[in-house]
Amino acid sequence: MADELSPVSAGQANPFGGWAATLVDSLDTLWIMDMHQEFYEAVDAVDKIDFTATDLKEVNIFETTIRYLGGFLAAFELSEDMRLLRKAVQVGEMIYKAFDTPNHMPVLRWNFHAAGEGKNQIAGAGVLVAEIGSLCIELTRLSQLTGDAKWFDASQTIMDLLAAQQDSTMLPGQWPLIVDAKSQIFNQGSVFTLGAMADSVYEYLPKMAALTGGQLPVYQTMYEKAMDAALEHNFFRPMTPENKDILISGQIHAKDKGGKIQLELESQGQHLVCFLGGMLALGGRLFNRQQDVDTAVKLTNGCIYTYEAFPHGIMPETFYMVPCDSKEHCPWDEKLWKEGVLKQAKIKEGEAAQADAIIKDEHLPGGFTHIPDRRYILRPEAIESVFMMYRVTGENEYTEHAWTMFKSIEEATKTELANTAVWDVTVTEEKPRAVDSMESFWMGETLKYFYLIFSDPELISLDEYVFNTEAHPLRRLVA
């Protein structure tokens, strides 16, 4: 069994160990969609996966945790088929061995052949904060379901270190993109983002509070510190021709200027960071922070706006916009926009005609200054937040946006076999060029959120379940 279908050529790809990632990621989707016959056929197949065999030299512990462990746990929660809990334990035991290091920090690119030969393991000196800080939901739920605390203890050690060092970074409240697991130093680094490579460490803070029924107050504290810092520094209002009151989340670069920390905003937006609206809506409701729900509305609307700004109705992977000086008042200034276009093109003294040529060549909608990555890879984050906002607010406008997004994605990505990532959503041609790739999250996350937003809100109620970062619903302990 392969990890992924190549949806144009009918080939296959195995980036996640060759352990049927798409099938495992899709188990709970099948159950939720009431496709029980197909679900049990899939369970028969995944029951035969041998997690001791892979062609990969190194196993990505983070991806294995969110896709395989999360997938098995959620499918077990929904169906109560014990075979799935046994598979979850098998994966959990493998993950636990990656923690067998002198300081009990996990090896995140884990060579299990070397580990099996008894070779010494040491955690990495430069690891992504998202990867080391996003193991807690799945490992905690595995401990809850098995009664064995070892998985919770292993992941909680990491979270305790993050909590202890949260206030001593160059941007207090947030952690740098790269941290040192080998030395357990999580506060040294100068780049701060809630996007790629950091995202889920923040996502899991309110979700751990929900999963554990509020029994661990440290997660609320960590969440509130991180979001207070983000609202002040990362979230910016972009200048748009329509003067839209929306927010985008950017990156912060910190510099030490003679003992004084200077923070500089990089106004890059990412499709991946669109999860934030849903996370803030959840956190706002959990912790009674109305300002977070208000911010969630503007962040989600920022992602909806970006979808609508491009010719196929789909947002690219990354883009730049002009940040407003004020979140309250931001009139459109075409001259300022074109200066931003020239700045991104690294042209210091340019004429408006040069900016016009770049805008035409790069297919830049009004307000956008550069699009470094024009792909759409079937990502779920925008519909995830639209779904969460609908569940939290009950506002019907979100279902209307969801349907528009679904039709746009289906039209641009559909193949004879399934759906494919596309290279460039900025082109005006009838259909963007296909990548011939379909990551497991298309069926594990994107289609699940599209299905759920049009379903009865009692189906996978947010009062009963919390989603891991791969959209696998795990049952909450309700305080």
Backbone torsions as a table, in degrees:
resi	resn	phi	psi	omega
1	MET	NA	137.2	-177.5
2	ALA	-97.4	163.5	178.2
3	ASP	-76.0	-43.2	-173.0
4	GLU	-137.4	148.0	169.8
5	LEU	-86.4	138.0	167.4
6	SER	-89.9	106.0	-162.2
7	PRO	-79.1	-4.2	175.7
8	VAL	-102.3	-49.0	-174.7
9	SER	-89.6	-7.1	-176.5
10	ALA	65.8	23.9	175.6
11	GLY	-90.3	-159.9	-179.1
12	GLN	-145.5	161.7	177.3
13	ALA	-140.7	149.4	-177.1
14	ASN	-132.2	66.3	-179.1
15	PRO	-79.4	-11.3	-173.9
16	PHE	-122.0	40.3	172.5
17	GLY	95.5	-6.7	-177.0
18	GLY	70.3	31.0	-177.6
19	TRP	-107.0	30.2	175.1
20	ALA	63.2	51.6	-175.6
21	ALA	-57.4	-44.0	-178.4
22	THR	-63.6	-41.0	-179.0
23	LEU	-64.8	-45.5	-179.5
24	VAL	-66.6	-42.6	178.9
25	ASP	-62.7	-26.0	-174.6
26	SER	-95.7	-4.0	-176.0
27	LEU	-56.7	-52.8	-177.1
28	ASP	-68.9	-28.9	175.4
29	THR	-61.9	-43.8	178.0
30	LEU	-59.2	-44.9	-179.0
31	TRP	-64.4	-46.8	-178.6
32	ILE	-60.3	-36.8	-179.6
33	MET	-83.1	8.2	176.1
34	ASP	65.9	27.4	177.7
35	MET	-97.5	65.1	-169.8
36	HIS	-69.5	-34.8	178.5
37	GLN	-62.7	-46.8	178.3
38	GLU	-64.9	-35.4	178.2
39	PHE	-59.3	-49.4	-176.8
40	TYR	-70.2	-30.4	172.3
41	GLU	-62.8	-41.3	179.3
42	ALA	-66.5	-39.9	178.7
43	VAL	-63.5	-41.6	176.2
44	ASP	-56.1	-39.0	-178.3
45	ALA	-73.4	-47.8	-175.7
46	VAL	-70.7	-21.3	177.4
47	ASP	-62.5	-20.0	-177.5
48	LYS	-94.4	-1.7	-179.8
49	ILE	-62.8	132.9	178.5
50	ASP	-104.4	103.8	-177.0
51	PHE	-80.3	6.2	173.9
52	THR	-96.5	-1.8	-176.8
53	ALA	-125.1	128.5	174.5
54	THR	-159.7	152.4	175.1
55	ASP	-85.4	-11.1	-179.7
56	LEU	-70.4	139.2	174.7
57	LYS	-73.3	-39.4	-179.8
58	GLU	-126.8	139.7	177.6
59	VAL	-98.8	131.1	176.4
60	ASN	-81.6	107.0	-174.0
61	ILE	-64.2	-38.9	178.7
62	PHE	-62.1	-51.9	-178.9
63	GLU	-63.7	-38.0	178.0
64	THR	-63.4	-37.5	-179.4
65	THR	-69.1	-49.8	-173.1
66	ILE	-74.7	-34.1	-175.3
67	ARG	-89.1	-54.5	-174.6
68	TYR	-80.2	-56.3	-179.2
69	LEU	-62.9	-47.4	178.2
70	GLY	-59.8	-41.2	-179.6
71	GLY	-64.4	-44.7	179.5
72	PHE	-67.3	-42.5	-179.1
73	LEU	-62.0	-46.5	-178.5
74	ALA	-65.2	-42.2	179.5
75	ALA	-63.7	-36.1	175.6
76	PHE	-67.6	-44.2	179.7
77	GLU	-55.1	-40.7	-175.0
78	LEU	-80.4	-39.3	-172.2
79	SER	-102.3	-21.9	-175.3
80	GLU	60.8	26.4	175.6
81	ASP	-82.1	114.1	-172.6
82	MET	-62.7	-23.5	178.0
83	ARG	-59.0	-33.4	-178.1
84	LEU	-72.9	-36.2	175.9
85	LEU	-67.7	-37.4	177.0
86	ARG	-62.6	-40.9	177.2
87	LYS	-66.1	-37.8	177.5
88	ALA	-60.7	-41.5	179.0
89	VAL	-65.6	-40.6	177.2
90	GLN	-57.5	-47.1	179.0
91	VAL	-66.1	-41.0	179.2
92	GLY	-60.7	-39.3	178.4
93	GLU	-65.5	-39.5	178.0
94	MET	-63.6	-46.6	179.8
95	ILE	-61.3	-40.6	-177.3
96	TYR	-61.1	-34.1	179.9
97	LYS	-66.3	-24.3	177.3
98	ALA	-70.1	-15.4	177.0
99	PHE	-86.5	0.2	-177.0
100	ASP	-80.9	72.4	-179.4
101	THR	-129.1	166.1	-178.4
102	PRO	-56.2	-34.9	-178.1
103	ASN	-109.0	10.1	176.7
104	HIS	63.8	19.7	168.2
105	MET	-88.1	139.8	-173.7
106	PRO	-74.9	149.1	168.0
107	VAL	-82.8	113.7	-169.9
108	LEU	-85.8	-22.7	168.0
109	ARG	-112.2	91.5	-162.0
110	TRP	-99.9	120.7	175.0
111	ASN	-89.4	93.1	-173.2
112	PHE	-75.9	-15.1	173.9
113	HIS	-68.5	-44.0	177.3
114	ALA	-64.8	-40.5	178.2
115	ALA	-62.7	-39.3	179.5
116	GLY	-66.1	-25.0	177.8
117	GLU	-86.4	2.9	176.9
118	GLY	81.0	14.9	179.0
119	LYS	-72.4	149.1	-178.4
120	ASN	-65.2	142.1	177.8
121	GLN	-115.6	139.4	176.9
122	ILE	-134.3	133.8	178.2
123	ALA	-64.9	153.9	-175.2
124	GLY	-72.4	147.7	178.2
125	ALA	-83.6	-15.6	177.3
126	GLY	-138.4	96.5	-176.9
127	VAL	-124.9	156.0	179.2
128	LEU	-73.4	133.3	-176.5
129	VAL	-63.8	-31.3	177.8
130	ALA	-64.0	-38.3	-174.5
131	GLU	-73.3	-40.4	-179.8
132	ILE	-82.0	-24.6	-175.5
133	GLY	-98.5	9.5	-175.6
134	SER	-126.7	39.0	177.2
135	LEU	-107.8	-6.6	-166.4
136	CYS	-74.2	-37.5	-177.1
137	ILE	-61.8	-52.4	-175.2
138	GLU	-68.4	-43.2	-178.3
139	LEU	-69.8	-35.6	176.5
140	THR	-64.8	-44.4	-179.6
141	ARG	-66.0	-35.0	176.6
142	LEU	-63.2	-41.3	176.4
143	SER	-63.9	-41.4	179.2
144	GLN	-61.9	-41.1	-175.2
145	LEU	-78.3	-27.3	-177.9
146	THR	-99.8	-18.7	-175.0
147	GLY	79.3	6.3	179.2
148	ASP	-103.8	114.3	-172.2
149	ALA	-78.0	-4.2	-170.6
150	LYS	-61.9	-35.3	-178.9
151	TRP	-71.1	-42.6	176.3
152	PHE	-60.9	-46.4	-178.6
153	ASP	-58.8	-42.6	-177.7
154	ALA	-62.7	-46.3	-177.5
155	SER	-76.1	-32.5	-177.7
156	GLN	-68.8	-28.4	175.7
157	THR	-58.6	-41.5	177.8
158	ILE	-64.1	-47.2	-176.0
159	MET	-66.1	-33.8	176.9
160	ASP	-64.4	-38.5	177.4
161	LEU	-66.3	-41.5	176.8
162	LEU	-61.3	-42.7	179.9
163	ALA	-63.2	-42.4	-176.4
164	ALA	-66.1	-28.0	-175.2
165	GLN	-106.6	5.6	-174.5
166	GLN	-63.5	-34.1	-175.2
167	ASP	-88.1	-4.9	-172.8
168	SER	-111.6	17.7	176.2
169	THR	-86.3	174.1	177.7
170	MET	-69.0	-19.2	171.2
171	LEU	-126.3	86.8	-174.6
172	PRO	-53.9	133.4	-176.8
173	GLY	107.5	-25.2	178.4
174	GLN	-122.7	162.6	178.6
175	TRP	-110.1	149.5	178.2
176	PRO	-66.8	160.5	-177.3
177	LEU	-60.4	-40.7	-179.2
178	ILE	-112.9	131.7	178.5
179	VAL	-127.7	166.1	-175.4
180	ASP	-108.6	98.6	-179.9
181	ALA	-74.9	-30.9	-179.2
182	LYS	-60.1	-43.0	-179.4
183	SER	-101.1	1.4	-178.3
184	GLN	57.6	39.0	177.3
185	ILE	-106.9	110.6	-174.7
186	PHE	-114.2	13.6	-175.5
187	ASN	-123.5	10.3	-179.5
188	GLN	-108.8	118.4	-178.3
189	GLY	157.6	158.5	-169.7
190	SER	-120.5	-2.3	-180.0
191	VAL	-110.9	128.4	-176.6
192	PHE	-128.2	124.4	-179.8
193	THR	-146.7	155.3	170.7
194	LEU	-104.1	9.3	-179.0
195	GLY	-97.3	-145.4	-173.4
196	ALA	-51.3	135.9	175.0
197	MET	78.3	-1.3	174.6
198	ALA	-132.9	-21.9	-166.5
199	ASP	-44.8	-57.3	-168.3
200	SER	-73.4	-16.9	175.1
201	VAL	-63.6	-35.0	176.8
202	TYR	-78.9	-39.9	179.2
203	GLU	-57.3	-36.1	-174.1
204	TYR	-80.6	-8.8	-179.8
205	LEU	-67.3	-56.3	176.9
206	PRO	-68.7	-28.9	-178.0
207	LYS	-71.3	-33.5	174.2
208	MET	-67.4	-37.6	176.1
209	ALA	-61.2	-41.9	179.4
210	ALA	-68.4	-44.6	-177.1
211	LEU	-60.7	-40.0	-174.8
212	THR	-95.2	11.0	177.3
213	GLY	62.5	31.6	177.6
214	GLY	73.7	13.5	-177.4
215	GLN	-75.5	-13.5	179.9
216	LEU	-120.2	86.3	-174.2
217	PRO	-61.0	-16.9	-179.9
218	VAL	-58.4	-29.4	-177.1
219	TYR	-71.4	-36.4	175.2
220	GLN	-65.0	-43.1	179.7
221	THR	-60.9	-46.6	-179.9
222	MET	-62.5	-43.4	179.9
223	TYR	-61.1	-47.7	-175.7
224	GLU	-64.8	-40.7	177.3
225	LYS	-62.4	-44.0	-177.5
226	ALA	-65.7	-42.5	-177.2
227	MET	-74.7	-33.5	175.3
228	ASP	-61.8	-41.5	178.3
229	ALA	-66.9	-39.7	-178.7
230	ALA	-65.9	-41.4	-179.3
231	LEU	-63.8	-35.3	-179.3
232	GLU	-77.7	-35.4	-168.6
233	HIS	-117.5	-43.4	-171.9
234	ASN	-85.6	-39.2	-173.9
235	PHE	-79.7	125.0	178.5
236	PHE	-128.9	150.9	173.7
237	ARG	-88.2	122.6	178.8
238	PRO	-84.6	148.0	176.5
239	MET	-77.3	124.0	-179.1
240	THR	-128.2	152.6	179.5
241	PRO	-59.5	-27.7	-178.2
242	GLU	-92.5	3.2	-177.0
243	ASN	55.2	43.6	-178.3
244	LYS	-68.6	137.0	177.7
245	ASP	-89.4	77.7	-176.5
246	ILE	-127.3	167.9	177.3
247	LEU	-128.3	147.5	172.6
248	ILE	-126.2	147.6	178.7
249	SER	-100.9	122.3	-179.2
250	GLY	-108.0	-172.0	179.9
251	GLN	-107.0	151.3	177.8
252	ILE	-114.2	132.2	173.9
253	HIS	-110.0	120.5	-177.7
254	ALA	-100.7	137.8	178.2
255	LYS	-131.0	139.5	177.4
256	ASP	-92.3	108.0	-179.9
257	LYS	-105.0	88.1	178.5
258	GLY	60.5	41.3	178.7
259	GLY	90.9	-8.0	177.2
260	LYS	-108.3	129.0	-177.4
261	ILE	-82.6	125.0	176.5
262	GLN	-109.2	128.0	-177.9
263	LEU	-108.1	129.7	-179.0
264	GLU	-122.4	129.5	-179.8
265	LEU	-84.4	130.2	167.8
266	GLU	-102.5	115.2	-169.3
267	SER	-85.1	50.2	177.1
268	GLN	-91.8	128.7	171.9
269	GLY	-99.1	154.2	179.3
270	GLN	-136.0	145.0	173.7
271	HIS	-61.2	-39.8	-175.0
272	LEU	-60.0	-33.2	-175.9
273	VAL	-77.6	-2.9	177.6
274	CYS	-65.7	-10.0	175.4
275	PHE	-63.8	-19.6	-170.4
276	LEU	-60.7	-38.2	-180.0
277	GLY	-56.9	-47.6	179.3
278	GLY	-64.2	-39.7	-179.9
279	MET	-65.3	-43.1	-180.0
280	LEU	-68.8	-33.9	176.1
281	ALA	-63.4	-43.4	178.1
282	LEU	-64.5	-48.8	-179.9
283	GLY	-62.3	-39.8	178.8
284	GLY	-61.5	-40.8	179.0
285	ARG	-72.8	-41.5	-178.7
286	LEU	-62.5	-43.2	-170.2
287	PHE	-108.2	11.3	176.6
288	ASN	57.3	48.3	178.5
289	ARG	-114.9	89.3	-176.7
290	GLN	-60.5	-31.4	-179.7
291	GLN	-62.2	-29.6	178.3
292	ASP	-71.0	-39.1	177.1
293	VAL	-64.9	-41.4	177.9
294	ASP	-61.7	-42.6	177.7
295	THR	-65.8	-38.5	179.0
296	ALA	-59.1	-40.2	178.5
297	VAL	-59.2	-45.9	-176.1
298	LYS	-71.1	-36.5	177.3
299	LEU	-67.6	-43.4	178.9
300	THR	-64.7	-42.0	176.9
301	ASN	-63.8	-30.5	175.3
302	GLY	-63.1	-39.1	178.6
303	CYS	-72.6	-40.3	176.5
304	ILE	-61.0	-43.9	179.2
305	TYR	-59.2	-43.5	-177.6
306	THR	-66.6	-38.3	173.2
307	TYR	-56.8	-48.7	-174.2
308	GLU	-70.4	-20.0	-175.1
309	ALA	-75.0	-19.9	-173.9
310	PHE	-102.8	153.3	-168.0
311	PRO	-60.9	-28.3	179.5
312	HIS	-96.4	4.0	179.9
313	GLY	72.5	27.3	-178.0
314	ILE	-135.1	139.0	179.2
315	MET	-79.5	141.4	172.6
316	PRO	-75.7	171.1	-179.8
317	GLU	-60.1	-49.0	-179.0
318	THR	-140.5	154.7	-178.5
319	PHE	-161.8	163.0	174.8
320	TYR	-121.5	146.3	174.7
321	MET	-135.0	169.9	177.8
322	VAL	-85.9	120.0	179.2
323	PRO	-78.5	137.6	176.8
324	CYS	-77.2	152.0	175.0
325	ASP	-70.3	-28.4	-177.1
326	SER	-127.7	140.8	175.1
327	LYS	-77.8	-16.3	-175.1
328	GLU	-91.2	-35.5	-172.7
329	HIS	-137.2	123.2	-174.7
330	CYS	-152.2	77.2	-179.5
331	PRO	-69.7	146.9	179.2
332	TRP	-67.5	134.9	179.7
333	ASP	-136.4	102.1	-175.2
334	GLU	-63.2	-35.8	178.9
335	LYS	-62.9	-43.1	179.2
336	LEU	-64.3	-39.6	177.4
337	TRP	-60.4	-46.8	-177.3
338	LYS	-68.3	-32.6	173.4
339	GLU	-62.8	-38.3	177.3
340	GLY	-65.2	-37.5	176.8
341	VAL	-62.7	-45.5	179.5
342	LEU	-65.6	-38.5	179.2
343	LYS	-62.9	-44.0	178.7
344	GLN	-65.2	-30.7	178.0
345	ALA	-81.9	1.1	180.0
346	LYS	60.4	38.3	173.9
347	ILE	-106.8	112.2	-171.9
348	LYS	-73.5	-50.9	-176.6
349	GLU	-118.2	82.5	-176.5
350	GLY	-107.5	160.0	175.2
351	GLU	-93.2	158.8	178.1
352	ALA	-58.0	-33.4	-180.0
353	ALA	-63.7	-36.6	176.7
354	GLN	-63.7	-42.5	178.4
355	ALA	-62.7	-41.9	179.2
356	ASP	-60.1	-40.0	-179.9
357	ALA	-65.5	-41.0	178.5
358	ILE	-65.4	-44.0	179.7
359	ILE	-57.8	-41.6	179.8
360	LYS	-69.8	-46.7	-177.1
361	ASP	-65.3	-37.4	-176.0
362	GLU	-93.4	1.6	-179.7
363	HIS	55.0	50.6	-175.9
364	LEU	-88.2	119.2	171.8
365	PRO	-67.9	161.4	179.8
366	GLY	-54.7	129.8	179.1
367	GLY	97.3	-23.3	-179.9
368	PHE	-90.0	134.2	-174.7
369	THR	-108.6	-18.9	-179.0
370	HIS	-168.8	145.9	177.6
371	ILE	-130.6	90.5	-176.3
372	PRO	-65.8	-36.2	-177.2
373	ASP	-129.2	109.5	-171.0
374	ARG	-93.3	3.9	-176.2
375	ARG	-74.6	158.9	160.4
376	TYR	-124.8	120.8	-173.1
377	ILE	-109.0	31.8	177.4
378	LEU	70.4	28.7	-175.4
379	ARG	-65.4	151.8	-178.0
380	PRO	-99.6	-10.7	-162.4
381	GLU	-62.5	-36.3	-178.6
382	ALA	-68.4	-48.0	179.1
383	ILE	-68.5	-28.3	175.2
384	GLU	-57.6	-48.5	-179.2
385	SER	-71.4	-36.9	176.6
386	VAL	-61.2	-42.8	176.7
387	PHE	-61.4	-48.3	-178.3
388	MET	-63.2	-40.8	179.4
389	MET	-63.9	-38.2	178.4
390	TYR	-65.0	-44.0	-179.4
391	ARG	-66.3	-35.9	-176.7
392	VAL	-79.5	-39.0	-174.3
393	THR	-102.6	-25.3	-176.0
394	GLY	73.5	10.0	-177.8
395	GLU	-76.2	124.7	-175.7
396	ASN	-67.8	-18.0	-179.9
397	GLU	-59.0	-27.5	-178.0
398	TYR	-70.8	-35.0	176.7
399	THR	-68.4	-34.3	177.9
400	GLU	-65.4	-44.1	177.0
401	HIS	-62.9	-40.9	-179.0
402	ALA	-60.4	-42.7	-178.4
403	TRP	-66.5	-39.7	176.7
404	THR	-62.4	-44.3	179.3
405	MET	-62.8	-43.9	-178.4
406	PHE	-61.1	-46.6	-179.1
407	LYS	-61.9	-40.3	179.9
408	SER	-64.2	-46.3	-178.8
409	ILE	-65.0	-45.0	-179.5
410	GLU	-59.9	-43.6	-177.6
411	GLU	-65.9	-38.9	-175.2
412	ALA	-82.5	-23.4	-168.8
413	THR	-117.1	-8.9	-173.1
414	LYS	-66.5	136.4	172.6
415	THR	-122.5	178.7	177.9
416	GLU	-62.7	-29.2	-174.4
417	LEU	-98.0	-38.8	-172.7
418	ALA	-165.8	-126.6	176.5
419	ASN	-136.5	149.0	-175.0
420	THR	-125.7	149.1	166.5
421	ALA	-61.6	153.2	179.8
422	VAL	-127.1	154.5	-171.8
423	TRP	-78.8	-35.7	-168.8
424	ASP	-150.9	107.1	-179.4
425	VAL	-87.3	1.8	-179.8
426	THR	-91.7	-13.3	-177.2
427	VAL	-72.7	152.6	-178.3
428	THR	-96.3	-0.8	176.8
429	GLU	-58.5	164.7	-174.8
430	GLU	-59.1	-39.8	-178.1
431	LYS	-142.4	132.0	178.4
432	PRO	-65.2	155.8	-179.0
433	ARG	-70.6	136.4	-175.3
434	ALA	-78.1	145.6	175.4
435	VAL	-88.9	-21.1	-173.1
436	ASP	65.4	46.8	179.5
437	SER	-142.4	139.9	176.5
438	MET	-142.9	97.3	-179.4
439	GLU	-66.6	157.0	-175.6
440	SER	-62.4	-22.2	-178.1
441	PHE	-71.5	-12.8	176.6
442	TRP	-59.6	-48.1	179.6
443	MET	-89.8	-27.4	180.0
444	GLY	-76.1	-31.9	-176.0
445	GLU	-122.0	-62.4	-169.1
446	THR	-57.9	-52.6	-178.6
447	LEU	-68.0	-31.1	178.4
448	LYS	-63.8	-46.4	179.8
449	TYR	-66.1	-38.9	176.4
450	PHE	-61.7	-40.3	179.7
451	TYR	-67.2	-45.2	-174.1
452	LEU	-67.9	-32.5	-177.7
453	ILE	-67.4	-23.8	178.4
454	PHE	-100.1	9.7	-180.0
455	SER	-103.4	171.1	174.9
456	ASP	-57.9	130.1	179.9
457	PRO	-57.9	-17.7	176.9
458	GLU	-76.0	-15.4	176.3
459	LEU	-76.4	113.9	-172.8
460	ILE	54.8	61.2	-179.4
461	SER	-62.8	138.0	177.4
462	LEU	-68.2	-14.6	174.5
463	ASP	-75.0	-20.5	-176.1
464	GLU	-110.8	-25.9	-173.4
465	TYR	-128.0	155.0	169.4
466	VAL	-126.6	138.4	-179.0
467	PHE	-89.5	134.0	170.0
468	ASN	-74.2	179.9	-172.8
469	THR	-72.8	-5.3	174.6
470	GLU	-108.0	19.3	176.2
471	ALA	65.9	27.7	175.9
472	HIS	-93.0	118.0	-176.2
473	PRO	-77.2	125.5	178.7
474	LEU	-118.9	140.9	-172.6
475	ARG	-72.8	133.1	179.9
476	ARG	-81.6	149.8	163.2
477	LEU	-85.8	118.2	-176.7
478	VAL	-91.9	121.4	-177.0
479	ALA	-68.0	NA	NA
